[in-house]
Amino acid sequence: MAKKRGRTGLYIIILLVTGSVASAGYLLNGRLSAKPQERYRTAKVLKRDLGATVQATGIVKPMVGSEVKVGARTPGKVVALPINVGDKVVQGQVIAQIEQDDLRARVKLQEAILAEAQAEEARIAKDRERDRQLHSSRSISAQKMDLTEALHEIAKARVLKARAELEIARAQLSYATIVAPIKGTVASVNTMQGETVTTGLNAPTFIRIIDLGRLEVLAYVDENDIGKVRVGQESIFTVAAHPAQEFKGKVTSIYPSATIQDNVVYYLTSVSVDNREGKLMPDMTANVLIFLDQRKGVLTVPNNAVQRDSHRKFVLVPANGLPERRYVEVGWKDQSNTEIIEGLREGELVVLGDRPHK
């Protein structure tokens, strides 16, 4: 009987131990399974062609001759102003009219003076012909003939003077009709219909026109990079108004004089602009990339895979399910990728960024 009780107790102990182990395993597995598994976005180390670039901040500006400030060349009241800010105009289009009554009257007066001078010149010309015939027959003296010739020359000069004054009057009349000197967009109108405009050295500009098809970017290139920049190099840039669009251009000139901002020396570099879509406006801030050269078949990783501590640059590589820091030596960098000179092999994985992607 005692032996049977001993066996029963042994069975109970075995069952209790087995249950405890199973429970512990269940709890442990439950805890592990409850812990979220961290996943990382990764990219492969690949060989690709990489272009070296220079980064700069720039400003969109009108090219020389693409912005015109229009004023009045004759004083008077503005009687017509058929344009508004933002209107597109073509070269020769009427954009303002100044009162013309007095100018038309002056033209008519000069036309009458010219007609009078021409009639007088014609009369004296006939006198000259008669006096020539009389002089050939010795009916008048040489002195009388010389006087007739002189009077005819004076009459011709008066005709020339009257004609010149008529041209001046007509020119002044034409100034009262103000036309667009270039095609473009009206950028500002600083007067209104009925207002009197004046002329002179300090005459204000009351209409400004910009040809938005002739813009450029003036990029501020650091003095450390300007030695690498050459005319003709390709460039792209973005503006805050259209952050998803890249605008293409080329380096057209490098200013030889420096500009100093915040104790940093910059050199202005102009980049051509294709603005046929009309998305760019003057004075927009541009983030510029100038492509210097190209390297063929180099190891690269995405730019956001490269990090830096206080000493060196490094990347994170997956190792046993966790990211492991590995220091690397980097070379050229373009807008998307960075060259890896040492520290990685082709095909290895690198973590993008420093946070897990859940």
C-alpha angles and dihedrals in degrees: 000000000000090000091054091050089051092054092048091052090050091053091051092051092049091050092048093050092046091049092049092051092048092048092049090049091049092050092046093049090046092053092048093047091047091057109090114239112237117228127193131207107238139184133197125249102246139180114241143146111274129195122209114229142189117221121212142160117238145172128234108238137173114257119246107284095017094094119060129183111209124205137164121277092191128042123241147098119307105240098173133026107170098173137077135194110286096026117134115231135186128221110280095019115140109249101167142010126208122200110278109183096105092041093053090048090052090052091052091049092052091047089055093047090051092049090050092050091048092051091050091048090051092051093050090046089059090048089053092053092050092046090050090056091047091047092051089056090045091243093131132035126256088245091059090048092051091051092053092050091051093049089052092052090049090050091052090049090052089053091052091048093049091048091051092049089050090053090051091051092049091048091052089050090052090053088065088067106066115201132186109266092203138017114260147094126307105247100179141001114198100180138051139217111282095027119123116234126202134207134218139089092313097041108144124239107243102178128040123191126191127191100220089192090068105058132133138188119241104207123197104224118193116245089240091062104034092086089065096050119096134181110263098032116138119251141182129194141178133210129208092242091062106023095165095055126080117208118208127219146143134241106260103174144356118218111230095211120078130234119212120210123171089348091303120120116228134177120214113238120187119219122194119241132212103208101162089129090055094228096127122079130189117273095022113145113243131199103214132201118190115196110223106176143332133244119204126224102352126156110261142178129190114276094243090059092066117083134173136217126188092286115026146359119263145173131214117240125188112255122171091341095308131090114255125200117241124180117227140184112232132200131180124005133200131182094288112016142041126213116240112211098174138003104050139064128218112272097024118129125241128192116245108227126345101273130080118250109228 
